[in-house]
Structures are given as C-alpha cells and as structure tokens.
Amino acid sequence: MNLKYVHHVLDIRLNLILARHLDNEGYNANFQNNTWKLYKESLTVAQAHKQNVYGWGVEPRIAPPPS
C-alpha cells in the first residue's frame, strides 16, 4: 500500500491514517464485532482487533496490488 500526502510526527509513537485518504485511494473500511478490516476491491489488505478503549492492534497483510 502506497499512501500519498503522508505527514510524519516524530513525537507520536503510532501511525495515524485519515480515513478520507484511504477512501480517496479506493479503499473500503468495515468496523464490526470489535474488528476493523480494510479492503481494496475484494482483497483484504489489513485488519485489526480492538485491544482496549485506546487502540487497535493492526495486522497488515502483504498482498500484490490489484491488477
């Protein structure tokens, strides 16, 4: 996944991604049953499970870009 218009903040320990940037690139996000999944077409490219009230544990999946 290559994201455009990325800003780095050195004092933040975690990576933040704006949903509108993912939407602009054609990704779909689904939040259901304490699970978040990110899709591009029918391919799941990332998913996370809610760890606590403060964050999600992301499990990125490496997959070839859709053709």
C-alpha positions as MATLAB code, in Angstrom:
seq = 'MNLKYVHHVLDIRLNLILARHLDNEGYNANFQNNTWKLYKESLTVAQAHKQNVYGWGVEPRIAPPPS';
ca = [
       0.000    0.000    0.000;
       1.438    3.353   -1.004;
      -0.155    6.381    0.607;
       0.160    9.894   -0.749;
       0.346   13.108    1.271;
       1.827   11.438    4.351;
       2.933   13.599    7.285;
       5.362   12.274    9.899;
       5.165   13.416   13.525;
       8.243   12.240   15.390;
       6.642   12.584   18.838;
       3.793   10.179   18.032;
       4.594    6.527   18.719;
       1.845    5.142   16.464;
       0.969    5.725   12.825;
      -2.246    7.592   12.092;
      -4.066    7.326    8.783;
      -7.013    9.511    7.826;
      -9.987    7.530    6.555;
     -10.659   10.101    3.835;
      -7.203    9.441    2.327;
      -7.958    5.724    2.201;
     -11.344    6.476    0.645;
      -9.716    8.727   -1.967;
      -7.418    5.832   -2.938;
     -10.341    3.411   -3.389;
     -10.136    1.540   -0.066;
     -13.193    0.493    1.962;
     -13.156    0.108    5.756;
     -15.501   -2.012    7.815;
     -15.885   -1.862   11.622;
     -17.869   -4.800   13.012;
     -17.730   -7.052   16.119;
     -14.600   -5.326   17.539;
     -12.795   -5.948   14.240;
     -11.657   -3.464   11.610;
     -10.928   -4.597    8.042;
      -9.565   -2.600    5.134;
     -10.445   -3.730    1.612;
      -9.327   -2.794   -1.877;
     -11.865   -4.272   -4.280;
     -12.474   -7.762   -2.808;
      -8.994   -8.148   -1.267;
      -8.487   -7.666    2.499;
      -5.283   -5.613    2.812;
      -5.290   -5.017    6.595;
      -7.251   -5.923    9.673;
      -7.174   -5.142   13.376;
      -8.819   -6.288   16.556;
      -9.826   -3.839   19.260;
      -7.305   -4.195   22.092;
      -8.783   -1.692   24.517;
     -10.582    1.649   24.532;
      -7.421    3.398   23.282;
      -6.440    1.497   20.195;
      -6.420   -1.285   17.699;
      -3.795   -3.961   17.054;
      -3.173   -3.833   13.320;
      -2.141   -6.937   11.399;
      -1.103   -5.742    7.936;
      -1.323   -8.224    5.112;
       1.192   -8.046    2.300;
      -0.553   -8.656   -0.969;
       0.140   -7.702   -4.580;
      -1.728   -4.635   -5.796;
      -4.944   -5.317   -7.693;
      -4.437   -5.557  -11.434;
];
